[in-house]
């Protein structure tokens, strides 16, 4: 005969369900507040700039400035919608894997150019560096998804770092995996917050009056994209000491590339942690 739960057991289950419901309600309210703020801000700018552009007495400089605001706000709004759609497709399994041969150096040069320009425009006192284990290494993966992960991580690093350096790069971890990382000298993240930041619509400061804008989707997308690529995403951070986000994906390359294979074997004889000696944060890279 099936044992029936006692009154105390039922009461405990009820309390647990109430706690789950309260947490879900809290997340829903936080999501609605974030979305309302993140959508309303660019929308107000678009409406305001559009109205001002109707004024025929505007000077050429003023018209150019309002046009720039209109364009930038439209892109910001479109980017938010694209991220929501991307996350939805990843979580539902609707995303298709588009494998191609990727030249890591070319990808890094592109990212260095884009984010170096972003840093210059923001007038932050930042230095952007990148390193590679092997020059001109070519691997097989989904270029768009890999680019997205690195872009989201670099975007986060630039956003939260006022001065210092941002490093990004890659290293051969073992015969089956390649490791990518983004390191910053930002404020760092406590252990308690590290457990939450990969949840969608969540930020370290999730309040309405927070200093940094954003819907809290970047790191969620990183996690889902890395999972989609067959890898794992990690963080190593301490308050006041900056952060390192690093992830591994399968190391897939042409078996015909004997030279690359020999170089990989030579690299594996070195201690993987030596590659990251530039970091001031002690971390366990050998995952």
Secondary structure, 3 states (H helix, E strand, C coil): CCCCCCHHHHHHHHHHHHHHHHHHHHHHHHHHHHHHHHHHHHHHHHHHHHHHCCCCCCCHHHHHHHHHHHHHHHHHHHHHHHHHHHHHHHHHCCCCCCEEEEEHHHHHHHHHHHHHHHHHHHCCEEEEEEECCCCCCEEEEEHHHHHHHHHHHHHHHHHHCCEEEEEEEEEEEECCEEEEEEEECCCCCCHHHHCCCCCCCCCCCCCCCCCCCCCCCHHHHHHHHHHHCCCEEEEEECCCCCEEEEEEEECCCCCCCHHHHHHHHHHCCCCHHHHHCCCCCCCCCCC
